[in-house]
Amino acid sequence: MLGDIVVTHDDIQRRLGELGAEITRDYAGRAPLLICVLKGAVLFMADLARHINLPVELDFMAVSSYGTATKTSGVVRIVKDLDIDLGGRDVIVVEDIVDSGLTLNYLLKNLAARNPASLAVCALLLKEGQQKVEPELAYVGFRIANTFIVGYGLDVAERYRNLRDIRTYVGHDSGVSPSGG
């Protein structure tokens, strides 16, 4: 069951323009490689890429730390790896939400070992006060309270990714068991 709107579609679009301008300025003269952390960040990365006024390349990676729970298990596994070699590349990891930070921390260590020229993170959402480790985030869209949310790529049991707004998820729908955000 859907709850209140946490971030409106209009606010997302406004912030995308700001993030795109920051990245364009910070990477002037370079062609960053955007790595989407599937599946939740796919809508965010697609929209963000359109706001970056530079040549960009896109690649995709899937990691899992949620299983069938609404909280991270802390055990991370790579489900789909990259197709592009990171050696000497300026890499921006595009993440939907940073909760405990454990998954992102694992991912950053894994990617750093591939010798990129630079490695930064752009996260749509940061859950305030939930980090067990503090990954360095170069770009953050919104800081939110510790609540389970859906929409704009985030799901529960693969549902609600297509919502234009980001909303709280307050209960179980008939036949749906919660999965990771």
RAJOCOR-V406211 format. One record per residue. N is the residue number from 1. NEAR is the number of other C-alpha atoms within 8 Angstrom. Layout:
n/near
N/NEAR
N/NEAR
This chain:
n/near
1/7
2/8
3/8
4/6
5/9
6/9
7/9
8/10
9/9
10/6
11/8
12/11
13/8
14/8
15/9
16/12
17/10
18/8
19/12
20/14
21/11
22/8
23/9
24/11
25/7
26/6
27/9
28/7
29/5
30/8
31/10
32/12
33/12
34/13
35/12
36/14
37/15
38/10
39/7
40/14
41/14
42/11
43/9
44/12
45/11
46/8
47/9
48/12
49/9
50/8
51/11
52/11
53/8
54/9
55/7
56/10
57/8
58/8
59/11
60/12
61/13
62/11
63/12
64/11
65/11
66/12
67/9
68/8
69/10
70/10
71/6
72/11
73/9
74/8
75/7
76/10
77/7
78/9
79/8
80/8
81/8
82/8
83/6
84/5
85/6
86/11
87/8
88/8
89/10
90/13
91/14
92/12
93/12
94/15
95/13
96/13
97/10
98/12
99/8
100/10
101/13
102/10
103/12
104/9
105/11
106/9
107/8
108/9
109/8
110/8
111/10
112/9
113/6
114/9
115/9
116/13
117/9
118/8
119/11
120/10
121/12
122/13
123/14
124/12
125/12
126/13
127/13
128/9
129/5
130/9
131/12
132/7
133/8
134/7
135/7
136/6
137/9
138/7
139/8
140/11
141/13
142/7
143/9
144/10
145/6
146/8
147/6
148/9
149/11
150/16
151/14
152/14
153/16
154/13
155/15
156/13
157/9
158/7
159/7
160/12
161/12
162/8
163/10
164/8
165/12
166/14
167/13
168/13
169/10
170/8
171/6
172/9
173/7
174/4
175/5
176/8
177/9
178/10
179/13
180/13
181/11
